[in-house]
Amino acid sequence: MTQETRIALVTGGIQGLGAASCHALRDAGFTVVATHLGGGETARAFADDTGLPVYEWDVADFDACRDGVARVADEVGPVDVLVNNAGVNRDSIFHKMTREEWDHVITVDLGSMFNMCQQVIGGMRARDYGRIINVSSVNAAKGQAGQTNYCAAKAGIEGFTRALARETAGKDITVNAVAPGYADTAMVDKVPDEIMEDILADVPKGRLAEPDEVARAVAYLAAEDAAFVTGATLNISGGLRMG
């Protein structure tokens, strides 16, 4: 099987880093499928503009992931490349954080790793091939005030990535993470200007990442050329995260 016949599924793939990853993977020759939850007109516009199949399910719901991936397998084909991009944030200073804010972020951002990988790992092992790319964050290592839930989830993703990589390396299944810094997406648009000025002052490159810059790293990790890269976290933060 060549890269041109491999199927890549990108969760949260209709906007931001997910949409950029879909474009980069399609340009690299993959057959690409995107998922969303509640995307509405954004999802319809993405499907119309790209011609890519778009599916809706909640990555925090194990049964929905099982049924969704089964539908993709029936209608498009088995998933060879999984990009776990979907995520949320519910920022709050810890002493004011509610249990719901904690649980929601952990369940979506970290729980989805289990929910989605469980649906594809058996097929990848049977075919002796797979690529799993998990989207972490610069703040997994750096930390950020007001994001104990988010930072905990993203740090968990990196540990999950390394452990699963050890289990699957002998089956030609690579498992890696990308850790973007602050990128020019709708999520970052919500950050108040004065806070963003402070953030950018700490970035050696002095700017936000373009979504395409992160997407090209995703496409590389999905490629045949990255067969010897596994258990890695690729830092794409403009120097904000070093070491």
Secondary structure by P-SEA (a helix, b strand, c coil): cccccbbbbbcccccaaaaaaaaaaaaaccbbbbbbcccaaaaaaaaaacccbbbbbbcccaaaaaaaaaaaaaccccccbbbcccccccccccccccaaaaaaaaaaccaaaaaaaaacaaaaaaaccbbbbbbbcccccccccccaaaaaaaaaaaaaaaaaaaacccccbbbbbbbbccccccccccccaaaaaaaaaaccccccccaaaaaaaaaaaacccccccccbbbbcccccccc
